């Protein structure tokens, strides 16, 4: 048998990282971040504690990797052409994709909402506000702070442009915040839905799009 190539070794390493992250995600979500130890994760991943540290230097780094991996999935659906101008169709795409991802990845989003409720963990790992933004769109500050600034700017512009077709007393700041609070609240409900008739859920998404598009 010929020796493995560097690419093969890297592939094996990446698969092991994914395994560790998936095991950690399940236990963080089920048992809580503070209650889950590196020993516990290593045991359920079928590796030694020492080997764990070859992949992640700490439990904090492991959590950060999980958060970054999952939240980066929604980033690519926001203003996908990155031209800084959010069209109505791009807005609708983002809303629908976000809730689709939440429903498909409930384990992560349940963990995410738990983290937002734990101030010490949130302050350590999450940047939870940029301007008026304090929502499910809070992104781990280590890699995506530029995206938060971009998100805030593009969304503010999108709601400001709505003034052209709204009554004179329309307040885009209030409307933007209502949208963010709606997304956060309904996102939390969606994350915990199990065995529920999704017909009504889809109608709610349609209504969110109708209200804010």
N, C-alpha and C positions, 0 to 999 in steps of 0.2 A: 504494500500500500504506500503510495507516494505521500510525503509530508504535506500538511495543510499549508495553503497559501496565506499570506497576510489578510487577504480579503475574506477567506474562510474563517480565520480566527476572529476577525472583526464581526462577521455575521453571527458567529456563536456568542460572542460577547454581547451583541445587541439583543439577541434572543433571551439571554440570561437577564439582562437589564429589564426587558419587558416582563419576564416572569416575575421578577422581584417587585416591580411596580404594580402588577396586577394583583399579586398576593397582598401587598401592603394596602392597596386601595380597598380590597374587600374587608380587611380587618380594621382599617381606620374607620370605614363607614359603619361597620357592624358594632365595633367595640369602643370606638373613640380614639382619637389621635394620642391622647395622653396615656391611655390604658394599653396601647399596643407598643411593645418593646421591639428592639432590633432582634433580640433572641427569638421572640415569638415569630417574627416575619421570616427569619432565617430557617427556623424549624419547618414552617409550613411551605417554604419555597424549596426545601430539600437541600439546603447548603449550610455550610458552617458560618458562624458569626464572623470569623476572621475573613472568610471569602466575601461576605457581604460588603466589607469595607473596601474591597477592590473595585466595587461598583458605585458605592455611595459613601461619602465620608461621614455622614451623619443621618439621623432620622429626619432632621430639618431639610437636608438636601434631597432626600428621597421624596418627601412631601412636595417640595418645590418642583421636582421633576414631574410628579403626577399632575399637579395643578397646571404647569406650563403645557404639558402634552395635551391635556383635555381642553383647556381654554384656547389654545392656538387653533383648534379645530373650528371654532366659531369666528375667529379673526378673519379667516380668508373669505368669509361670506359677507363681510361688511365693506361696502364700496369696493367690489372685487377688482375693478380696473384701477383703483387707487388714484383717481384723478381729482379727488377732493370734492366732487360734486355728486351728491346722492340723488339719483332719480327716484321717482315713485316706484318703479318696477324693482330697483335695487333695494329700496326700503322694504317692500313686501317680501322679496326673496330672503332678506336677512331675518325678518320676523318669523317666517315659516321655517327656515332652516334651523334657527335657534331652538324652537320648540320641538322640532323633529329630533335634533341631537339630544335634547334633554330627555325625551321619551326613550331614546335608544340607549342612553348612557346614564340611567337613573342612579346607579351606584355612585358614580362620581359626583353627580349633582346633589345627591343627598349629603355626601361628605362636604361638598363645597358650601352648602347652606349651613351645615354644622360649624364649619370654620368661621363663617361670617358671624355666627352667634357667639363665638368664643373670642373675646377681645384680645387676650394675650397671643393666641395663635394668629388671629387676623392681623394684628399690628406687626407681627413678626414676618408674615409671609405675603400679606395682601395689601395692595394700595387700594383703599376703599373709597377714595374721593378725589375727583379732579373737577374743580369748579363746583357745579351743582350735581355732578354725577356721583351717586352713591347707590349702586345697584348691583344686579347680577353681573353687570359688565365689568365689575372691579377685577383687575388683572394683576397677577403676581408682579410686583414692582421690579424684580430683578431683570426681566427681559422685555417687558411690554409697556413700560411707561410712555415711550413715544407713541404707541398705539392709543393709549388713553387720551393723550393730548389731541391726536388726530381724530379720534372718535368724538370727543367733545366739540371740536371745531366743526366737523362735518355735520353732526346732528344739529348743532346750533344754527348753522346755515340753512339746513333743510327746513327747520321749523320757522325760521325767520321768513323764508320764501313763501310759506303758507299764508302770510299776512296779506298777500296780493289777492287772495280769493276768500278771505274771511271777513266777518264784520269788523267795524272800526275798533271795537273794544277787545279784539282778539289779542291775547298775551302769549307770545311764543315760548317764553320762559316757563310759564305755568303749564302750558300744553306739553312741553318737553319733559318736565318733571312728572306730570301725570302719566305720560307714556312710560317713563323709566320705572315708576312705582308699579304700574300695571304689569310690566314685563317681569319685574322682580317677584311680585306677589303671585301672579299666575304661573310663573316658572317654578316657584316653590310648590304650588299645588300639583303641577304636572309631574314634578320629580317624585312625589309620593303617591301618585295614582297607581293602583293595582286592581286589575279585574273590573275596570269601570268602562261603561259604554262610551266609546270614543266619539260617537256622533256629536254629542253636546260639546265635547272638547274642541272638535273641529269648527263648530259653529262659533265658539268663543274666539278662536283664532281669527276667523273671518271677520268677526265684529271688531277685534283689535285693529286689524288692517284697515277696515272701513273707517274707524274713528280717527286714525292717525296718519293714514296715507295722504 
